[in-house]
Amino acid sequence: MQNVIRTIIEKIPSGRIFDSHYIIDQLIKNYSDEYLAYAGNFNATTDRTLVVHGNIGKDIAKFNNTMIRQLSDPSWSENIHGNASECTCWLKI
């Protein structure tokens, strides 16, 4: 998953702000096999999507201060269900 996330981040122009919902959306649209394999690693009985996406957020954070920088304020954007919610924002450096 780290390699796929790195690939997505590399495609974002420097100086642009994005959020974790954007990365998850790109994973589902362009890397669905990898996304599904990753999701299969979690045995959550409830809120499986939330658990998987929370872990994707942790994987994104591993690039903090190398390729990206976490911003202090969250975004308000749509999740995969079309519901608006707070989401961690990043700046591509």
MARTOR-369913 format. One record per atom (N, C-alpha, C): residue number from 1; residue in three letters; atom name; y, z, x. Coordinates in nm, 4 decimals, always signed. Layout:
<atoms>
dovo NUM, drendren ALA, lumpa CA, v Y, w Z, u X
...
</atoms>
This chain:
<atoms>
dovo 1, drendren MET, lumpa N, v -0.1196, w +0.0000, u +0.0828
dovo 1, drendren MET, lumpa CA, v +0.0000, w +0.0000, u +0.0000
dovo 1, drendren MET, lumpa C, v +0.1256, w +0.0000, u +0.0870
dovo 2, drendren GLN, lumpa N, v +0.1199, w +0.0698, u +0.2003
dovo 2, drendren GLN, lumpa CA, v +0.2370, w +0.0763, u +0.2875
dovo 2, drendren GLN, lumpa C, v +0.2800, w -0.0635, u +0.3330
dovo 3, drendren ASN, lumpa N, v +0.1838, w -0.1494, u +0.3656
dovo 3, drendren ASN, lumpa CA, v +0.2183, w -0.2845, u +0.4102
dovo 3, drendren ASN, lumpa C, v +0.2837, w -0.3651, u +0.2994
dovo 4, drendren VAL, lumpa N, v +0.2360, w -0.3487, u +0.1781
dovo 4, drendren VAL, lumpa CA, v +0.2936, w -0.4224, u +0.0647
dovo 4, drendren VAL, lumpa C, v +0.4349, w -0.3715, u +0.0371
dovo 5, drendren ILE, lumpa N, v +0.4540, w -0.2420, u +0.0364
dovo 5, drendren ILE, lumpa CA, v +0.5875, w -0.1854, u +0.0149
dovo 5, drendren ILE, lumpa C, v +0.6818, w -0.2318, u +0.1253
dovo 6, drendren ARG, lumpa N, v +0.6339, w -0.2329, u +0.2486
dovo 6, drendren ARG, lumpa CA, v +0.7161, w -0.2811, u +0.3600
dovo 6, drendren ARG, lumpa C, v +0.7584, w -0.4267, u +0.3361
dovo 7, drendren THR, lumpa N, v +0.6662, w -0.5085, u +0.2913
dovo 7, drendren THR, lumpa CA, v +0.6959, w -0.6496, u +0.2637
dovo 7, drendren THR, lumpa C, v +0.8045, w -0.6627, u +0.1571
dovo 8, drendren ILE, lumpa N, v +0.7950, w -0.5841, u +0.0521
dovo 8, drendren ILE, lumpa CA, v +0.8950, w -0.5877, u -0.0552
dovo 8, drendren ILE, lumpa C, v +1.0309, w -0.5446, u -0.0007
dovo 9, drendren ILE, lumpa N, v +1.0337, w -0.4358, u +0.0744
dovo 9, drendren ILE, lumpa CA, v +1.1597, w -0.3850, u +0.1298
dovo 9, drendren ILE, lumpa C, v +1.2213, w -0.4867, u +0.2252
dovo 10, drendren GLU, lumpa N, v +1.1387, w -0.5520, u +0.3053
dovo 10, drendren GLU, lumpa CA, v +1.1896, w -0.6516, u +0.4003
dovo 10, drendren GLU, lumpa C, v +1.2631, w -0.7657, u +0.3306
dovo 11, drendren LYS, lumpa N, v +1.2243, w -0.7973, u +0.2082
dovo 11, drendren LYS, lumpa CA, v +1.2866, w -0.9066, u +0.1333
dovo 11, drendren LYS, lumpa C, v +1.4216, w -0.8684, u +0.0711
dovo 12, drendren ILE, lumpa N, v +1.4528, w -0.7399, u +0.0693
dovo 12, drendren ILE, lumpa CA, v +1.5797, w -0.6927, u +0.0130
dovo 12, drendren ILE, lumpa C, v +1.6873, w -0.7095, u +0.1205
dovo 13, drendren PRO, lumpa N, v +1.7992, w -0.7728, u +0.0856
dovo 13, drendren PRO, lumpa CA, v +1.9056, w -0.7889, u +0.1855
dovo 13, drendren PRO, lumpa C, v +1.9635, w -0.6537, u +0.2290
dovo 14, drendren SER, lumpa N, v +2.0007, w -0.6437, u +0.3560
dovo 14, drendren SER, lumpa CA, v +2.0635, w -0.5224, u +0.4072
dovo 14, drendren SER, lumpa C, v +2.1891, w -0.4904, u +0.3285
dovo 15, drendren GLY, lumpa N, v +2.2140, w -0.3621, u +0.3099
dovo 15, drendren GLY, lumpa CA, v +2.3325, w -0.3171, u +0.2386
dovo 15, drendren GLY, lumpa C, v +2.3170, w -0.3133, u +0.0875
dovo 16, drendren ARG, lumpa N, v +2.2004, w -0.3494, u +0.0365
dovo 16, drendren ARG, lumpa CA, v +2.1781, w -0.3495, u -0.1084
dovo 16, drendren ARG, lumpa C, v +2.1123, w -0.2198, u -0.1531
dovo 17, drendren ILE, lumpa N, v +2.1511, w -0.1758, u -0.2713
dovo 17, drendren ILE, lumpa CA, v +2.0934, w -0.0558, u -0.3324
dovo 17, drendren ILE, lumpa C, v +1.9840, w -0.1002, u -0.4295
dovo 18, drendren PHE, lumpa N, v +1.8731, w -0.0297, u -0.4253
dovo 18, drendren PHE, lumpa CA, v +1.7624, w -0.0558, u -0.5176
dovo 18, drendren PHE, lumpa C, v +1.6989, w +0.0776, u -0.5530
dovo 19, drendren ASP, lumpa N, v +1.6137, w +0.0767, u -0.6542
dovo 19, drendren ASP, lumpa CA, v +1.5464, w +0.2012, u -0.6913
dovo 19, drendren ASP, lumpa C, v +1.3951, w +0.1835, u -0.6904
dovo 20, drendren SER, lumpa N, v +1.3266, w +0.2931, u -0.7093
dovo 20, drendren SER, lumpa CA, v +1.1804, w +0.2907, u -0.7077
dovo 20, drendren SER, lumpa C, v +1.1240, w +0.2056, u -0.8205
dovo 21, drendren HIS, lumpa N, v +1.1936, w +0.2003, u -0.9353
dovo 21, drendren HIS, lumpa CA, v +1.1474, w +0.1144, u -1.0449
dovo 21, drendren HIS, lumpa C, v +1.1407, w -0.0313, u -1.0000
dovo 22, drendren TYR, lumpa N, v +1.2358, w -0.0741, u -0.9176
dovo 22, drendren TYR, lumpa CA, v +1.2360, w -0.2116, u -0.8669
dovo 22, drendren TYR, lumpa C, v +1.1101, w -0.2370, u -0.7833
dovo 23, drendren ILE, lumpa N, v +1.0784, w -0.1451, u -0.6946
dovo 23, drendren ILE, lumpa CA, v +0.9596, w -0.1619, u -0.6092
dovo 23, drendren ILE, lumpa C, v +0.8337, w -0.1673, u -0.6948
dovo 24, drendren ILE, lumpa N, v +0.8216, w -0.0772, u -0.7908
dovo 24, drendren ILE, lumpa CA, v +0.7046, w -0.0749, u -0.8794
dovo 24, drendren ILE, lumpa C, v +0.6949, w -0.2051, u -0.9578
dovo 25, drendren ASP, lumpa N, v +0.8085, w -0.2535, u -1.0078
dovo 25, drendren ASP, lumpa CA, v +0.8099, w -0.3799, u -1.0811
dovo 25, drendren ASP, lumpa C, v +0.7619, w -0.4952, u -0.9926
dovo 26, drendren GLN, lumpa N, v +0.8085, w -0.4990, u -0.8691
dovo 26, drendren GLN, lumpa CA, v +0.7650, w -0.6035, u -0.7760
dovo 26, drendren GLN, lumpa C, v +0.6162, w -0.5922, u -0.7452
dovo 27, drendren LEU, lumpa N, v +0.5664, w -0.4702, u -0.7318
dovo 27, drendren LEU, lumpa CA, v +0.4236, w -0.4499, u -0.7085
dovo 27, drendren LEU, lumpa C, v +0.3412, w -0.5075, u -0.8226
dovo 28, drendren ILE, lumpa N, v +0.3807, w -0.4771, u -0.9442
dovo 28, drendren ILE, lumpa CA, v +0.3055, w -0.5227, u -1.0607
dovo 28, drendren ILE, lumpa C, v +0.3135, w -0.6740, u -1.0749
dovo 29, drendren LYS, lumpa N, v +0.4314, w -0.7320, u -1.0547
dovo 29, drendren LYS, lumpa CA, v +0.4495, w -0.8766, u -1.0712
dovo 29, drendren LYS, lumpa C, v +0.3860, w -0.9589, u -0.9604
dovo 30, drendren ASN, lumpa N, v +0.4013, w -0.9142, u -0.8366
dovo 30, drendren ASN, lumpa CA, v +0.3639, w -0.9990, u -0.7232
dovo 30, drendren ASN, lumpa C, v +0.2446, w -0.9507, u -0.6417
dovo 31, drendren TYR, lumpa N, v +0.2046, w -0.8263, u -0.6635
dovo 31, drendren TYR, lumpa CA, v +0.0938, w -0.7692, u -0.5870
dovo 31, drendren TYR, lumpa C, v +0.0027, w -0.6902, u -0.6808
dovo 32, drendren SER, lumpa N, v -0.0331, w -0.7494, u -0.7931
dovo 32, drendren SER, lumpa CA, v -0.1069, w -0.6759, u -0.8961
dovo 32, drendren SER, lumpa C, v -0.2442, w -0.6288, u -0.8480
dovo 33, drendren ASP, lumpa N, v -0.3117, w -0.7069, u -0.7653
dovo 33, drendren ASP, lumpa CA, v -0.4427, w -0.6639, u -0.7162
dovo 33, drendren ASP, lumpa C, v -0.4296, w -0.5369, u -0.6323
dovo 34, drendren GLU, lumpa N, v -0.3312, w -0.5357, u -0.5429
dovo 34, drendren GLU, lumpa CA, v -0.3087, w -0.4187, u -0.4592
dovo 34, drendren GLU, lumpa C, v -0.2658, w -0.2985, u -0.5429
dovo 35, drendren TYR, lumpa N, v -0.1792, w -0.3244, u -0.6416
dovo 35, drendren TYR, lumpa CA, v -0.1325, w -0.2183, u -0.7307
dovo 35, drendren TYR, lumpa C, v -0.2503, w -0.1556, u -0.8059
dovo 36, drendren LEU, lumpa N, v -0.3361, w -0.2395, u -0.8627
dovo 36, drendren LEU, lumpa CA, v -0.4495, w -0.1882, u -0.9394
dovo 36, drendren LEU, lumpa C, v -0.5489, w -0.1141, u -0.8499
dovo 37, drendren ALA, lumpa N, v -0.5728, w -0.1654, u -0.7296
dovo 37, drendren ALA, lumpa CA, v -0.6628, w -0.0962, u -0.6367
dovo 37, drendren ALA, lumpa C, v -0.6053, w +0.0403, u -0.6003
dovo 38, drendren TYR, lumpa N, v -0.4762, w +0.0458, u -0.5758
dovo 38, drendren TYR, lumpa CA, v -0.4094, w +0.1719, u -0.5430
dovo 38, drendren TYR, lumpa C, v -0.4196, w +0.2693, u -0.6601
dovo 39, drendren ALA, lumpa N, v -0.3911, w +0.2205, u -0.7803
dovo 39, drendren ALA, lumpa CA, v -0.3959, w +0.3055, u -0.8993
dovo 39, drendren ALA, lumpa C, v -0.5363, w +0.3618, u -0.9210
dovo 40, drendren GLY, lumpa N, v -0.6370, w +0.2853, u -0.8815
dovo 40, drendren GLY, lumpa CA, v -0.7752, w +0.3308, u -0.8956
dovo 40, drendren GLY, lumpa C, v -0.8110, w +0.4484, u -0.8071
dovo 41, drendren ASN, lumpa N, v -0.7260, w +0.4803, u -0.7110
dovo 41, drendren ASN, lumpa CA, v -0.7521, w +0.5929, u -0.6208
dovo 41, drendren ASN, lumpa C, v -0.7187, w +0.7280, u -0.6827
dovo 42, drendren PHE, lumpa N, v -0.6569, w +0.7282, u -0.7997
dovo 42, drendren PHE, lumpa CA, v -0.6109, w +0.8531, u -0.8605
dovo 42, drendren PHE, lumpa C, v -0.6930, w +0.8826, u -0.9845
dovo 43, drendren ASN, lumpa N, v -0.7410, w +1.0056, u -0.9953
dovo 43, drendren ASN, lumpa CA, v -0.8278, w +1.0463, u -1.1047
dovo 43, drendren ASN, lumpa C, v -0.7558, w +1.1325, u -1.2069
dovo 44, drendren ALA, lumpa N, v -0.6279, w +1.1101, u -1.2271
dovo 44, drendren ALA, lumpa CA, v -0.5528, w +1.1896, u -1.3246
dovo 44, drendren ALA, lumpa C, v -0.6068, w +1.1629, u -1.4646
dovo 45, drendren THR, lumpa N, v -0.6292, w +1.2689, u -1.5400
dovo 45, drendren THR, lumpa CA, v -0.6802, w +1.2535, u -1.6758
dovo 45, drendren THR, lumpa C, v -0.5677, w +1.2323, u -1.7764
dovo 46, drendren THR, lumpa N, v -0.4482, w +1.2806, u -1.7445
dovo 46, drendren THR, lumpa CA, v -0.3321, w +1.2570, u -1.8297
dovo 46, drendren THR, lumpa C, v -0.2172, w +1.2088, u -1.7416
dovo 47, drendren ASP, lumpa N, v -0.1295, w +1.1334, u -1.7996
dovo 47, drendren ASP, lumpa CA, v -0.0116, w +1.0823, u -1.7294
dovo 47, drendren ASP, lumpa C, v -0.0474, w +1.0104, u -1.5995
dovo 48, drendren ARG, lumpa N, v -0.1527, w +0.9316, u -1.6032
dovo 48, drendren ARG, lumpa CA, v -0.1976, w +0.8613, u -1.4831
dovo 48, drendren ARG, lumpa C, v -0.0884, w +0.7719, u -1.4250
dovo 49, drendren THR, lumpa N, v -0.0167, w +0.7013, u -1.5120
dovo 49, drendren THR, lumpa CA, v +0.0909, w +0.6141, u -1.4644
dovo 49, drendren THR, lumpa C, v +0.1954, w +0.6958, u -1.3896
dovo 50, drendren LEU, lumpa N, v +0.2324, w +0.8092, u -1.4446
dovo 50, drendren LEU, lumpa CA, v +0.3313, w +0.8955, u -1.3803
dovo 50, drendren LEU, lumpa C, v +0.2823, w +0.9432, u -1.2433
dovo 51, drendren VAL, lumpa N, v +0.1557, w +0.9780, u -1.2336
dovo 51, drendren VAL, lumpa CA, v +0.0980, w +1.0222, u -1.1070
dovo 51, drendren VAL, lumpa C, v +0.0993, w +0.9085, u -1.0049
dovo 52, drendren VAL, lumpa N, v +0.0548, w +0.7907, u -1.0463
dovo 52, drendren VAL, lumpa CA, v +0.0501, w +0.6757, u -0.9559
dovo 52, drendren VAL, lumpa C, v +0.1907, w +0.6394, u -0.9093
dovo 53, drendren HIS, lumpa N, v +0.2838, w +0.6318, u -1.0025
dovo 53, drendren HIS, lumpa CA, v +0.4200, w +0.5925, u -0.9671
dovo 53, drendren HIS, lumpa C, v +0.4902, w +0.6992, u -0.8839
dovo 54, drendren GLY, lumpa N, v +0.4589, w +0.8238, u -0.9074
dovo 54, drendren GLY, lumpa CA, v +0.5122, w +0.9304, u -0.8237
dovo 54, drendren GLY, lumpa C, v +0.4643, w +0.9167, u -0.6799
dovo 55, drendren ASN, lumpa N, v +0.3403, w +0.8773, u -0.6632
dovo 55, drendren ASN, lumpa CA, v +0.2861, w +0.8573, u -0.5293
dovo 55, drendren ASN, lumpa C, v +0.3418, w +0.7321, u -0.4641
dovo 56, drendren ILE, lumpa N, v +0.3711, w +0.6299, u -0.5417
dovo 56, drendren ILE, lumpa CA, v +0.4390, w +0.5125, u -0.4869
dovo 56, drendren ILE, lumpa C, v +0.5766, w +0.5538, u -0.4365
dovo 57, drendren GLY, lumpa N, v +0.6450, w +0.6382, u -0.5119
dovo 57, drendren GLY, lumpa CA, v +0.7743, w +0.6906, u -0.4669
dovo 57, drendren GLY, lumpa C, v +0.7629, w +0.7628, u -0.3336
dovo 58, drendren LYS, lumpa N, v +0.6571, w +0.8397, u -0.3164
dovo 58, drendren LYS, lumpa CA, v +0.6343, w +0.9093, u -0.1890
dovo 58, drendren LYS, lumpa C, v +0.6081, w +0.8093, u -0.0766
dovo 59, drendren ASP, lumpa N, v +0.5372, w +0.7021, u -0.1096
dovo 59, drendren ASP, lumpa CA, v +0.5118, w +0.5984, u -0.0092
dovo 59, drendren ASP, lumpa C, v +0.6401, w +0.5262, u +0.0301
dovo 60, drendren ILE, lumpa N, v +0.7276, w +0.5011, u -0.0659
dovo 60, drendren ILE, lumpa CA, v +0.8573, w +0.4400, u -0.0354
dovo 60, drendren ILE, lumpa C, v +0.9356, w +0.5321, u +0.0577
dovo 61, drendren ALA, lumpa N, v +0.9324, w +0.6609, u +0.0293
dovo 61, drendren ALA, lumpa CA, v +1.0084, w +0.7585, u +0.1075
dovo 61, drendren ALA, lumpa C, v +0.9660, w +0.7625, u +0.2541
dovo 62, drendren LYS, lumpa N, v +0.8473, w +0.7171, u +0.2850
dovo 62, drendren LYS, lumpa CA, v +0.8010, w +0.7146, u +0.4240
dovo 62, drendren LYS, lumpa C, v +0.8844, w +0.6188, u +0.5096
dovo 63, drendren PHE, lumpa N, v +0.9575, w +0.5283, u +0.4456
dovo 63, drendren PHE, lumpa CA, v +1.0430, w +0.4343, u +0.5177
dovo 63, drendren PHE, lumpa C, v +1.1862, w +0.4864, u +0.5327
dovo 64, drendren ASN, lumpa N, v +1.2115, w +0.6068, u +0.4790
dovo 64, drendren ASN, lumpa CA, v +1.3457, w +0.6647, u +0.4867
dovo 64, drendren ASN, lumpa C, v +1.3889, w +0.6796, u +0.6319
dovo 65, drendren ASN, lumpa N, v +1.5120, w +0.6400, u +0.6578
dovo 65, drendren ASN, lumpa CA, v +1.5749, w +0.6467, u +0.7903
dovo 65, drendren ASN, lumpa C, v +1.5179, w +0.5467, u +0.8915
dovo 66, drendren THR, lumpa N, v +1.4352, w +0.4547, u +0.8453
dovo 66, drendren THR, lumpa CA, v +1.3920, w +0.3451, u +0.9320
dovo 66, drendren THR, lumpa C, v +1.4396, w +0.2133, u +0.8717
dovo 67, drendren MET, lumpa N, v +1.3879, w +0.1802, u +0.7543
dovo 67, drendren MET, lumpa CA, v +1.4279, w +0.0569, u +0.6858
dovo 67, drendren MET, lumpa C, v +1.5262, w +0.0840, u +0.5721
dovo 68, drendren ILE, lumpa N, v +1.5206, w +0.2053, u +0.5205
dovo 68, drendren ILE, lumpa CA, v +1.6004, w +0.2429, u +0.4035
dovo 68, drendren ILE, lumpa C, v +1.6573, w +0.3831, u +0.4223
dovo 69, drendren ARG, lumpa N, v +1.7533, w +0.4149, u +0.3362
dovo 69, drendren ARG, lumpa CA, v +1.8090, w +0.5499, u +0.3355
dovo 69, drendren ARG, lumpa C, v +1.8176, w +0.5951, u +0.1905
dovo 70, drendren GLN, lumpa N, v +1.7647, w +0.7141, u +0.1619
dovo 70, drendren GLN, lumpa CA, v +1.7694, w +0.7664, u +0.0261
dovo 70, drendren GLN, lumpa C, v +1.9119, w +0.8064, u -0.0073
dovo 71, drendren LEU, lumpa N, v +1.9560, w +0.7681, u -0.1254
dovo 71, drendren LEU, lumpa CA, v +2.0888, w +0.8042, u -0.1724
dovo 71, drendren LEU, lumpa C, v +2.0809, w +0.9330, u -0.2539
dovo 72, drendren SER, lumpa N, v +2.1914, w +1.0049, u -0.2601
dovo 72, drendren SER, lumpa CA, v +2.1900, w +1.1350, u -0.3266
dovo 72, drendren SER, lumpa C, v +2.1857, w +1.1241, u -0.4786
dovo 73, drendren ASP, lumpa N, v +2.2448, w +1.0193, u -0.5338
dovo 73, drendren ASP, lumpa CA, v +2.2471, w +1.0042, u -0.6790
dovo 73, drendren ASP, lumpa C, v +2.1359, w +0.9108, u -0.7254
dovo 74, drendren PRO, lumpa N, v +2.0702, w +0.9461, u -0.8361
dovo 74, drendren PRO, lumpa CA, v +1.9648, w +0.8593, u -0.8889
dovo 74, drendren PRO, lumpa C, v +2.0232, w +0.7445, u -0.9718
dovo 75, drendren SER, lumpa N, v +1.9386, w +0.6467, u -0.9960
dovo 75, drendren SER, lumpa CA, v +1.9761, w +0.5387, u -1.0873
dovo 75, drendren SER, lumpa C, v +1.9338, w +0.5771, u -1.2292
dovo 76, drendren TRP, lumpa N, v +1.9766, w +0.4973, u -1.3237
dovo 76, drendren TRP, lumpa CA, v +1.9314, w +0.5070, u -1.4619
dovo 76, drendren TRP, lumpa C, v +1.8815, w +0.3673, u -1.4948
dovo 77, drendren SER, lumpa N, v +1.7490, w +0.3481, u -1.4846
dovo 77, drendren SER, lumpa CA, v +1.6942, w +0.2141, u -1.5020
dovo 77, drendren SER, lumpa C, v +1.5655, w +0.2191, u -1.5833
dovo 78, drendren GLU, lumpa N, v +1.5213, w +0.1012, u -1.6249
dovo 78, drendren GLU, lumpa CA, v +1.4019, w +0.0931, u -1.7081
dovo 78, drendren GLU, lumpa C, v +1.2752, w +0.1045, u -1.6244
dovo 79, drendren ASN, lumpa N, v +1.1811, w +0.1819, u -1.6768
dovo 79, drendren ASN, lumpa CA, v +1.0494, w +0.1896, u -1.6152
dovo 79, drendren ASN, lumpa C, v +0.9628, w +0.0756, u -1.6692
dovo 80, drendren ILE, lumpa N, v +0.8353, w +0.0740, u -1.6353
dovo 80, drendren ILE, lumpa CA, v +0.7496, w -0.0378, u -1.6776
dovo 80, drendren ILE, lumpa C, v +0.7294, w -0.0442, u -1.8284
dovo 81, drendren HIS, lumpa N, v +0.7611, w +0.0625, u -1.8984
dovo 81, drendren HIS, lumpa CA, v +0.7484, w +0.0658, u -2.0440
dovo 81, drendren HIS, lumpa C, v +0.8782, w +0.0275, u -2.1138
dovo 82, drendren GLY, lumpa N, v +0.9809, w -0.0038, u -2.0359
dovo 82, drendren GLY, lumpa CA, v +1.1101, w -0.0404, u -2.0929
dovo 82, drendren GLY, lumpa C, v +1.1948, w +0.0785, u -2.1329
dovo 83, drendren ASN, lumpa N, v +1.1536, w +0.1978, u -2.0916
dovo 83, drendren ASN, lumpa CA, v +1.2290, w +0.3198, u -2.1225
dovo 83, drendren ASN, lumpa C, v +1.3198, w +0.3552, u -2.0052
dovo 84, drendren ALA, lumpa N, v +1.4438, w +0.3837, u -2.0336
dovo 84, drendren ALA, lumpa CA, v +1.5373, w +0.4221, u -1.9278
dovo 84, drendren ALA, lumpa C, v +1.5091, w +0.5643, u -1.8823
dovo 85, drendren SER, lumpa N, v +1.5138, w +0.5837, u -1.7516
dovo 85, drendren SER, lumpa CA, v +1.4949, w +0.7169, u -1.6936
dovo 85, drendren SER, lumpa C, v +1.5580, w +0.7201, u -1.5555
dovo 86, drendren GLU, lumpa N, v +1.5783, w +0.8415, u -1.5044
dovo 86, drendren GLU, lumpa CA, v +1.6317, w +0.8569, u -1.3699
dovo 86, drendren GLU, lumpa C, v +1.5271, w +0.8097, u -1.2690
dovo 87, drendren CYS, lumpa N, v +1.5787, w +0.7567, u -1.1590
dovo 87, drendren CYS, lumpa CA, v +1.4897, w +0.7051, u -1.0560
dovo 87, drendren CYS, lumpa C, v +1.5602, w +0.7148, u -0.9209
dovo 88, drendren THR, lumpa N, v +1.4844, w +0.7435, u -0.8165
dovo 88, drendren THR, lumpa CA, v +1.5414, w +0.7553, u -0.6833
dovo 88, drendren THR, lumpa C, v +1.6000, w +0.6232, u -0.6375
dovo 89, drendren CYS, lumpa N, v +1.7204, w +0.6304, u -0.5802
dovo 89, drendren CYS, lumpa CA, v +1.7893, w +0.5124, u -0.5268
dovo 89, drendren CYS, lumpa C, v +1.7782, w +0.5093, u -0.3765
dovo 90, drendren TRP, lumpa N, v +1.7751, w +0.3879, u -0.3241
dovo 90, drendren TRP, lumpa CA, v +1.7645, w +0.3639, u -0.1805
dovo 90, drendren TRP, lumpa C, v +1.8666, w +0.2598, u -0.1394
dovo 91, drendren LEU, lumpa N, v +1.9093, w +0.2675, u -0.0146
dovo 91, drendren LEU, lumpa CA, v +1.9961, w +0.1672, u +0.0460
dovo 91, drendren LEU, lumpa C, v +1.9160, w +0.1003, u +0.1549
dovo 92, drendren LYS, lumpa N, v +1.9083, w -0.0324, u +0.1516
dovo 92, drendren LYS, lumpa CA, v +1.8395, w -0.1066, u +0.2594
dovo 92, drendren LYS, lumpa C, v +1.9315, w -0.1078, u +0.3800
dovo 93, drendren ILE, lumpa N, v +1.8825, w -0.0598, u +0.4933
dovo 93, drendren ILE, lumpa CA, v +1.9656, w -0.0553, u +0.6150
dovo 93, drendren ILE, lumpa C, v +1.9230, w -0.1629, u +0.7135
</atoms>
